[in-house]
Amino acid sequence: QVQLVESGGGLVQAGGSLRLSCAASGRTFSSYVMGWFRQAPGKEREFVASISGYTYYADSVKGRFTISRDNAKNTVYLQMNSLKPEDTAVYYCAARRSYSYGYYYTVDEYDYWGQGTQVTVSS
């Protein structure tokens, strides 16, 4: 079992930056594919980025967001720059047990989820 705890959300003006962190419990963090998703009010949860052997991004955040991980700290990060009002959402960290270099972008492909952290971008 893996527990994921997100932090770093908040209120920021358009054009600003935030860095989200997700701390994971357990000894096998390096063997998980890690992902970030987001969910805006009234919308479905959507893929933002993932990291395994490679990194993958949704087109809407490519060039603005960067996902990274520190396996020594059991933590995955999401650096968000040039934020837009449409980035406003609850951001969730997710973990997939089976490590590979694949592209995993659907909710069903992940096994564990954090509780989410709110990101609000004002115009």
C-alpha positions as CSV (number, residue, x, y, z in Angstrom):
1,Q,0.0,0.0,0.0
2,V,1.2,3.5,-0.9
3,Q,0.0,6.7,0.7
4,L,0.4,9.9,-1.3
5,V,0.2,13.4,0.2
6,E,0.2,16.5,-2.0
7,S,1.2,20.0,-0.9
8,G,2.1,23.3,-2.5
9,G,-1.2,24.4,-3.9
10,G,-2.6,27.9,-3.4
11,L,-3.8,31.1,-5.0
12,V,-1.6,32.7,-7.7
13,Q,-2.0,35.4,-10.3
14,A,-2.0,34.6,-14.0
15,G,1.6,34.3,-15.2
16,G,2.8,33.2,-11.8
17,S,4.4,29.9,-10.7
18,L,3.7,27.2,-8.2
19,R,5.5,24.0,-7.3
20,L,3.5,21.0,-6.1
21,S,5.0,18.2,-4.1
22,C,3.8,14.7,-3.6
23,A,5.3,12.7,-0.8
24,A,4.9,8.9,-1.0
25,S,5.2,6.3,1.8
26,G,6.8,2.9,1.3
27,R,10.1,1.6,0.2
28,T,9.5,0.9,-3.5
29,F,8.8,4.5,-4.7
30,S,11.4,4.2,-7.4
31,S,9.5,1.3,-8.9
32,Y,6.3,3.3,-9.5
33,V,5.2,5.3,-12.4
34,M,4.1,8.7,-11.0
35,G,1.5,11.0,-12.4
36,W,-0.3,14.3,-11.9
37,F,-3.9,14.8,-12.8
38,R,-6.3,17.7,-12.2
39,Q,-10.0,18.1,-11.9
40,A,-11.9,21.4,-12.4
41,P,-15.4,21.9,-11.1
42,G,-17.9,20.1,-13.3
43,K,-15.3,18.4,-15.3
44,E,-13.7,15.0,-15.4
45,R,-10.3,14.3,-13.9
46,E,-7.7,14.8,-16.6
47,F,-4.1,13.8,-17.2
48,V,-1.4,16.5,-16.6
49,A,2.0,14.7,-16.6
50,S,3.7,11.5,-15.8
51,I,7.2,10.3,-15.1
52,S,8.7,6.8,-15.5
53,G,11.7,6.3,-17.6
54,Y,10.4,9.2,-19.7
55,T,8.2,12.2,-19.0
56,Y,4.9,12.9,-20.7
57,Y,2.7,15.9,-20.7
58,A,-0.8,16.9,-21.7
59,D,-0.7,19.3,-24.7
60,S,-2.3,22.0,-22.6
61,V,0.7,22.2,-20.2
62,K,3.6,21.3,-22.4
63,G,6.3,23.9,-22.2
64,R,4.9,25.4,-19.0
65,F,4.9,22.5,-16.5
66,T,7.7,20.2,-15.5
67,I,7.4,16.9,-13.7
68,S,10.4,15.5,-11.8
69,R,11.1,13.0,-9.0
70,D,13.6,12.5,-6.2
71,N,13.6,8.8,-5.4
72,A,15.8,9.4,-2.3
73,K,13.1,11.6,-0.9
74,N,10.1,9.5,-2.2
75,T,8.8,12.7,-3.7
76,V,7.5,13.8,-7.1
77,Y,7.2,17.4,-8.1
78,L,5.2,19.5,-10.5
79,Q,6.7,22.8,-11.4
80,M,4.0,25.0,-12.9
81,N,5.1,28.2,-14.7
82,S,3.1,30.8,-16.7
83,L,-0.1,29.7,-15.0
84,K,-3.4,30.5,-16.6
85,P,-6.9,30.8,-15.1
86,E,-7.8,27.6,-17.0
87,D,-5.2,25.8,-14.9
88,T,-7.5,26.3,-11.8
89,A,-8.3,22.8,-10.5
90,V,-7.7,20.3,-7.7
91,Y,-4.4,18.6,-8.5
92,Y,-4.0,15.0,-7.7
93,C,-0.9,12.8,-7.4
94,A,-1.1,9.2,-8.6
95,A,1.0,6.1,-8.5
96,R,1.1,3.1,-10.8
97,R,2.6,-0.1,-9.5
98,S,4.0,-1.5,-12.7
99,Y,7.1,0.5,-13.7
100,S,7.8,0.9,-17.4
101,Y,8.6,3.5,-19.9
102,G,5.1,3.6,-21.2
103,Y,2.7,6.5,-21.5
104,Y,-0.1,6.2,-18.9
105,Y,-2.7,8.9,-19.0
106,T,-6.0,7.5,-17.9
107,V,-7.3,7.4,-14.3
108,D,-7.9,3.7,-14.5
109,E,-4.2,3.0,-15.1
110,Y,-3.1,4.3,-11.7
111,D,-3.5,2.3,-8.5
112,Y,-3.0,4.9,-5.7
113,W,-4.2,8.5,-5.3
114,G,-3.6,11.4,-3.0
115,Q,-6.3,13.6,-1.5
116,G,-5.6,16.5,-3.9
117,T,-4.4,20.1,-3.5
118,Q,-6.3,23.2,-4.8
119,V,-4.6,25.5,-7.3
120,T,-6.4,28.7,-8.1
121,V,-5.2,31.1,-10.8
122,S,-6.7,34.5,-10.8
123,S,-6.9,36.7,-13.9
